[in-house]
Amino acid sequence: QHYFIQSNLSCSEMDENPFADPKDVNPFMDPSVTQVQSSQPTVSAGIDDPFAPSLAEPATVPVAPVISQPPPEQPPVAAPGGGYNNAAAGYGASAPGYGASGGSGYGSSFNSQPPRQYGNEENQQKQKLVEDEFRKREEDLERRERQLRDEQKRLEDARVYGDRVPNFPPIPKFFPCTPCVYHNIDFDIPPEHQTTVRRAFYHWQFTVGCYVMNFIVCFGMICALGTKAGSMFGLSIVFTGLFIPLSFLTWYRMLYNAVRLDSSMRYMLFFFMYGFQIMISGIAALGINGGGFVGIISSTSTLEDNKALGVMGILCALLWLADTLIAVYLIMQIHKTYRSTGQSMEKASGEFAASAGSNRNFGQAVLRSL
């Protein structure tokens, strides 16, 4: 039933907020306030604000005067010249009673340098010691670098131009002859080309074995067949004594120096001389009768007279055939190496012209021939 509203409520009572707090009383609705407002005259210019300040001048509140305190005086600082730093003591150049120059008795000049700090000297000494240590280390590193560079240059000069003691062929000390050339593949040849040069050296040794075997078979023929094999034996002596050192000097040593010095001209000379070696090995494998080489032809003819010598001759012919095939394989491999190192005919001709121009007699002979 409390939800119903009485119908006899007045309009003023209906205007009131039923949800407002009954204790919340508007202060402006106080009877004393409303009486004062109604008693004041109405001004046509506008509505007066009851909370606005009155037109009367406000009372002046006395304020205590601010007295500036002078800065505390500092004791004068002694200057290096015997005077005092008047600027630090608060005495200016125009201070009364001290003269135009800053006062008598305190020095005529001001010290503009900061006071001496004793803690910085120790730090400076430590820094100087550290700098000296770094300088010594840098000088030591530079000295070591120079030594390594000089040692490297010495080894390079020794590898190319140095006075190297001959050690090949290895001859015993009691023998009257001495080695002729210096031979050291590990020291002279770059690592990427050592395998190729070693193969060429092994092939030269194999060729020496073929010459020795050929001489042995020819010596057996002269012993078994007499004067019939005289020419074979005589030529085998010449070939063995002449071609063994020539093969080392003309084509193997030429390849050795070409790789060591990276010389296109020596490569060209090697290919030329090695071609002769292949041709000689092929002729020796054929073995023409009376030609000084025991090959297929001379071995088959020897089988009729002496089977043992014939078999040895066939074995020697196979050795010469193997030598020829090895030489063909090696020249192909060395030609690949020649191309991979950037060598060419133009470089070879340039080196030949430079070497010929350095020799005055050779150059004049060439000019006369032209």
C-alpha positions as CSV (number, residue, x, y, z in Angstrom):
1,Q,0.0,0.0,0.0
2,H,2.9,2.4,0.5
3,Y,3.3,2.6,-3.3
4,F,0.2,4.7,-3.5
5,I,0.4,8.5,-3.4
6,Q,-2.2,10.6,-1.8
7,S,-4.2,12.7,-4.2
8,N,-4.5,15.6,-1.9
9,L,-0.8,16.5,-2.1
10,S,-0.2,20.1,-3.0
11,C,1.8,21.2,-6.0
12,S,4.7,22.5,-3.8
13,E,4.9,19.2,-2.0
14,M,5.0,17.4,-5.4
15,D,7.9,19.6,-6.5
16,E,10.1,18.4,-3.7
17,N,12.6,15.7,-4.5
18,P,11.5,12.6,-2.7
19,F,14.9,11.1,-3.1
20,A,16.8,14.0,-1.5
21,D,18.4,13.7,1.9
22,P,16.1,15.2,4.5
23,K,19.2,16.5,6.4
24,D,20.7,18.2,3.4
25,V,19.4,21.8,4.0
26,N,20.2,24.6,1.6
27,P,22.0,27.3,3.5
28,F,20.7,30.0,1.2
29,M,17.2,29.2,2.3
30,D,17.9,30.2,5.9
31,P,15.5,32.9,7.1
32,S,18.3,35.3,8.1
33,V,19.8,35.1,4.6
34,T,16.5,35.6,2.8
35,Q,15.7,38.6,5.0
36,V,18.9,40.4,4.2
37,Q,18.5,39.7,0.5
38,S,15.0,41.1,0.5
39,S,16.0,44.2,2.4
40,Q,18.8,45.3,-0.1
41,P,17.7,47.5,-3.0
42,T,17.6,46.2,-6.5
43,V,20.0,47.8,-8.9
44,S,18.9,48.1,-12.5
45,A,22.4,47.6,-13.8
46,G,22.6,44.1,-12.6
47,I,22.3,41.7,-9.8
48,D,24.8,42.1,-6.9
49,D,26.8,39.2,-5.9
50,P,26.4,38.7,-2.2
51,F,29.8,37.1,-2.0
52,A,31.6,39.9,-3.9
53,P,34.1,42.0,-1.9
54,S,33.0,45.4,-0.7
55,L,34.0,48.6,-2.4
56,A,36.0,49.8,0.5
57,E,39.7,49.8,0.4
58,P,41.3,46.7,2.0
59,A,43.3,47.3,5.1
60,T,47.1,47.4,4.5
61,V,48.9,44.6,6.2
62,P,52.4,45.6,7.3
63,V,55.2,43.6,5.8
64,A,58.5,43.2,7.5
65,P,61.4,44.6,5.3
66,V,63.8,42.1,3.8
67,I,67.3,42.7,4.8
68,S,69.9,41.2,2.4
69,Q,72.7,39.4,4.2
70,P,76.2,39.9,2.8
71,P,78.0,36.8,1.7
72,P,80.4,35.3,4.2
73,E,83.9,36.5,3.9
74,Q,86.5,34.1,2.7
75,P,90.1,34.2,3.7
76,P,92.4,35.5,1.0
77,V,94.3,32.9,-1.0
78,A,98.0,33.3,-1.4
79,A,99.0,33.8,-5.0
80,P,102.3,32.3,-6.5
81,G,103.7,35.9,-6.8
82,G,103.5,36.6,-3.1
83,G,100.2,38.5,-3.0
84,Y,96.7,37.4,-2.2
85,N,93.8,36.5,-4.4
86,N,91.5,39.4,-3.6
87,A,88.8,38.1,-6.0
88,A,88.5,35.0,-3.9
89,A,88.3,37.0,-0.7
90,G,85.5,39.1,-2.1
91,Y,87.5,42.3,-2.5
92,G,86.9,43.9,-5.9
93,A,89.0,46.4,-7.8
94,S,86.7,49.2,-6.8
95,A,86.4,48.3,-3.0
96,P,86.6,51.4,-0.8
97,G,89.8,51.8,1.1
98,Y,91.9,49.4,-1.0
99,G,92.9,51.6,-3.9
100,A,92.3,51.3,-7.6
101,S,94.4,48.2,-8.0
102,G,92.6,46.1,-5.4
103,G,94.1,47.3,-2.1
104,S,97.4,47.7,-0.6
105,G,99.1,44.8,1.2
106,Y,97.3,42.2,-0.8
107,G,99.2,42.4,-4.0
108,S,98.6,44.5,-7.1
109,S,97.7,41.5,-9.4
110,F,95.0,38.8,-9.1
111,N,95.7,35.1,-9.4
112,S,93.5,33.7,-12.2
113,Q,94.8,30.1,-11.9
114,P,92.8,27.6,-9.9
115,P,94.2,26.4,-6.6
116,R,96.7,23.6,-6.8
117,Q,95.2,20.1,-6.6
118,Y,97.7,17.6,-5.2
119,G,95.6,14.5,-6.1
120,N,96.0,15.1,-9.9
121,E,99.8,14.7,-9.8
122,E,99.6,11.1,-8.7
123,N,97.0,10.3,-11.4
124,Q,99.2,12.0,-14.0
125,Q,102.2,10.0,-12.9
126,K,100.2,6.8,-13.2
127,Q,99.0,7.8,-16.6
128,K,102.5,8.6,-17.7
129,L,103.7,5.2,-16.6
130,V,100.9,3.5,-18.5
131,E,101.7,5.5,-21.6
132,D,105.4,4.6,-21.3
133,E,104.5,0.9,-21.0
134,F,102.3,1.0,-24.1
135,R,105.0,2.8,-26.0
136,K,107.6,0.2,-25.1
137,R,105.2,-2.6,-26.1
138,E,104.5,-0.9,-29.4
139,E,108.2,-0.5,-30.1
140,D,108.9,-4.1,-29.3
141,L,106.1,-5.3,-31.6
142,E,107.5,-3.1,-34.4
143,R,111.0,-4.5,-33.8
144,R,109.6,-8.1,-34.0
145,E,107.7,-7.3,-37.1
146,R,110.8,-5.9,-38.8
147,Q,112.7,-9.0,-37.8
148,L,110.1,-11.3,-39.2
149,R,109.9,-9.3,-42.4
150,D,113.7,-9.4,-42.8
151,E,113.8,-13.1,-42.1
152,Q,111.0,-13.7,-44.7
153,K,112.9,-11.6,-47.3
154,R,116.1,-13.5,-46.5
155,L,114.4,-16.9,-47.0
156,E,112.8,-15.7,-50.2
157,D,116.1,-14.4,-51.5
158,A,117.8,-17.6,-50.5
159,R,115.1,-19.6,-52.3
160,V,115.5,-17.6,-55.5
161,Y,119.0,-16.1,-55.6
162,G,120.8,-17.4,-52.5
163,D,124.1,-19.2,-52.4
164,R,122.8,-22.7,-51.8
165,V,125.1,-25.6,-51.3
166,P,124.7,-28.2,-54.1
167,N,123.3,-31.5,-52.8
168,F,122.4,-33.4,-56.0
169,P,123.3,-36.0,-57.1
170,P,123.9,-37.4,-53.7
171,I,127.6,-38.5,-53.9
172,P,129.6,-39.9,-50.9
173,K,132.2,-37.6,-49.5
174,F,135.0,-39.9,-50.2
175,F,134.2,-39.8,-53.9
176,P,136.4,-37.4,-55.9
177,C,133.4,-35.7,-57.5
178,T,130.9,-33.4,-55.7
179,P,127.2,-32.6,-56.2
180,C,126.4,-30.3,-59.0
181,V,123.1,-28.6,-58.2
182,Y,120.9,-27.8,-55.3
183,H,117.7,-29.8,-55.2
184,N,115.0,-29.5,-52.5
185,I,111.4,-29.7,-53.6
186,D,110.0,-29.0,-50.2
187,F,111.9,-25.7,-49.9
188,D,111.9,-24.4,-53.4
189,I,108.6,-25.4,-54.9
190,P,105.3,-23.9,-53.7
191,P,103.0,-26.4,-51.9
192,E,100.3,-26.5,-54.6
193,H,102.9,-27.6,-57.3
194,Q,105.0,-30.0,-55.3
195,T,103.0,-33.0,-56.4
196,T,103.5,-32.2,-60.1
197,V,107.3,-31.7,-59.7
198,R,107.6,-34.9,-57.6
199,R,105.9,-36.9,-60.4
200,A,108.3,-35.4,-62.9
201,F,111.2,-36.3,-60.7
202,Y,110.0,-39.9,-60.3
203,H,109.6,-40.1,-64.1
204,W,113.1,-38.9,-64.5
205,Q,114.3,-41.6,-62.2
206,F,112.2,-44.2,-64.1
207,T,113.8,-42.9,-67.3
208,V,117.3,-43.4,-65.8
209,G,116.3,-47.0,-64.9
210,C,115.2,-47.6,-68.5
211,Y,118.6,-46.4,-69.8
212,V,120.4,-48.6,-67.3
213,M,118.3,-51.6,-68.2
214,N,119.0,-50.9,-71.9
215,F,122.7,-50.8,-71.2
216,I,122.6,-54.1,-69.3
217,V,120.7,-55.9,-72.1
218,C,123.1,-54.6,-74.7
219,F,126.1,-55.7,-72.6
220,G,124.6,-59.2,-72.5
221,M,124.2,-59.1,-76.3
222,I,127.8,-58.2,-76.8
223,C,128.8,-61.0,-74.5
224,A,126.5,-63.7,-76.0
225,L,126.4,-62.7,-79.7
226,G,129.9,-61.1,-80.1
227,T,130.5,-58.5,-82.8
228,K,127.0,-58.9,-84.1
229,A,125.8,-56.7,-81.3
230,G,128.8,-54.4,-81.3
231,S,126.9,-51.3,-82.6
232,M,124.1,-51.9,-80.1
233,F,126.5,-52.0,-77.2
234,G,128.5,-48.9,-78.3
235,L,125.5,-46.7,-78.9
236,S,124.0,-47.9,-75.6
237,I,127.1,-46.6,-73.8
238,V,126.7,-43.2,-75.5
239,F,123.0,-42.9,-74.8
240,T,123.4,-43.9,-71.1
241,G,126.3,-41.6,-70.4
242,L,124.9,-38.7,-72.4
243,F,121.1,-38.8,-72.1
244,I,120.9,-39.3,-68.4
245,P,122.5,-36.0,-67.4
246,L,120.9,-34.2,-70.4
247,S,117.4,-35.4,-69.4
248,F,117.9,-34.0,-65.9
249,L,119.3,-30.6,-67.1
250,T,117.1,-30.1,-70.2
251,W,113.6,-31.0,-69.1
252,Y,113.4,-31.9,-65.4
253,R,115.6,-29.0,-64.2
254,M,113.8,-26.7,-66.6
255,L,110.4,-27.7,-65.1
256,Y,111.9,-27.3,-61.6
257,N,113.1,-23.8,-62.2
258,A,109.9,-22.8,-64.2
259,V,107.7,-23.7,-61.2
260,R,110.2,-22.2,-58.7
261,L,110.6,-18.9,-60.5
262,D,107.1,-18.8,-62.1
263,S,108.7,-18.4,-65.5
264,S,106.7,-18.7,-68.8
265,M,109.9,-18.9,-70.9
266,R,111.2,-21.9,-68.9
267,Y,107.8,-23.6,-69.2
268,M,108.1,-23.3,-73.0
269,L,111.6,-24.7,-73.0
270,F,110.4,-27.6,-70.9
271,F,107.6,-28.4,-73.3
272,F,110.1,-28.3,-76.2
273,M,112.7,-30.5,-74.5
274,Y,110.1,-32.9,-73.0
275,G,108.7,-33.5,-76.5
276,F,112.2,-34.7,-77.5
277,Q,112.2,-37.1,-74.5
278,I,108.8,-38.5,-75.6
279,M,110.1,-39.0,-79.1
280,I,113.3,-40.8,-77.9
281,S,111.3,-43.1,-75.6
282,G,109.0,-44.0,-78.4
283,I,111.9,-44.8,-80.7
284,A,113.5,-46.9,-77.9
285,A,110.3,-48.8,-77.4
286,L,110.4,-49.8,-81.1
287,G,114.1,-50.9,-80.8
288,I,115.5,-50.7,-84.3
289,N,118.3,-53.2,-84.9
290,G,121.7,-51.7,-84.4
291,G,120.2,-48.5,-83.1
292,G,121.4,-48.7,-79.5
293,F,118.0,-49.3,-78.0
294,V,116.6,-52.6,-77.0
295,G,112.9,-52.6,-78.1
296,I,110.3,-54.8,-79.7
297,I,112.1,-55.3,-83.0
298,S,115.5,-56.0,-81.6
299,S,114.1,-58.2,-78.9
300,T,112.2,-60.5,-81.3
301,S,115.3,-60.9,-83.5
302,T,117.3,-61.8,-80.4
303,L,114.9,-64.5,-79.3
304,E,116.1,-66.7,-82.2
305,D,119.7,-66.6,-81.0
306,N,119.3,-66.4,-77.2
307,K,115.9,-66.8,-75.5
308,A,117.1,-65.3,-72.2
309,L,118.4,-62.2,-73.8
310,G,115.2,-62.0,-75.9
311,V,113.0,-62.1,-72.8
312,M,115.1,-59.4,-71.2
313,G,114.9,-57.4,-74.4
314,I,111.1,-57.7,-74.4
315,L,111.0,-56.5,-70.7
316,C,113.2,-53.5,-71.7
317,A,110.9,-52.7,-74.5
318,L,107.9,-52.7,-72.2
319,L,109.8,-50.4,-69.9
320,W,110.4,-48.0,-72.7
321,L,106.7,-48.2,-73.7
322,A,105.7,-47.4,-70.2
323,D,108.1,-44.5,-70.1
324,T,106.5,-43.1,-73.2
325,L,103.0,-43.4,-71.8
326,I,104.0,-41.8,-68.5
327,A,105.6,-38.9,-70.3
328,V,102.5,-38.3,-72.4
329,Y,100.3,-38.3,-69.2
330,L,102.7,-35.9,-67.4
331,I,102.9,-33.4,-70.2
332,M,99.2,-33.2,-70.2
333,Q,99.1,-32.6,-66.4
334,I,101.9,-30.1,-66.5
335,H,100.1,-28.2,-69.3
336,K,97.1,-27.9,-67.1
337,T,99.3,-26.5,-64.4
338,Y,100.8,-24.1,-66.9
339,R,97.4,-22.8,-67.8
340,S,96.2,-22.5,-64.2
341,T,99.1,-20.3,-63.2
342,G,98.2,-17.7,-65.9
343,Q,101.3,-18.4,-68.1
344,S,101.1,-17.6,-71.9
345,M,103.2,-17.2,-75.0
346,E,103.1,-13.4,-74.6
347,K,104.7,-13.7,-71.2
348,A,107.3,-16.1,-72.5
349,S,108.2,-13.8,-75.4
350,G,108.4,-10.9,-73.0
351,E,110.8,-12.8,-70.7
352,F,112.9,-13.9,-73.6
353,A,113.1,-10.3,-74.9
354,A,114.1,-9.0,-71.5
355,S,116.8,-11.7,-71.0
356,A,118.1,-11.2,-74.5
357,G,118.2,-7.4,-74.1
358,S,120.3,-7.7,-70.9
359,N,122.9,-9.6,-72.9
360,R,124.6,-7.1,-75.2
361,N,126.3,-9.6,-77.5
362,F,123.2,-11.7,-77.9
363,G,121.1,-8.6,-78.6
364,Q,123.6,-7.3,-81.2
365,A,123.6,-10.7,-82.9
366,V,119.9,-10.8,-83.1
367,L,119.8,-7.3,-84.6
368,R,122.4,-8.2,-87.2
369,S,120.4,-11.3,-88.1
370,L,117.3,-9.1,-88.6
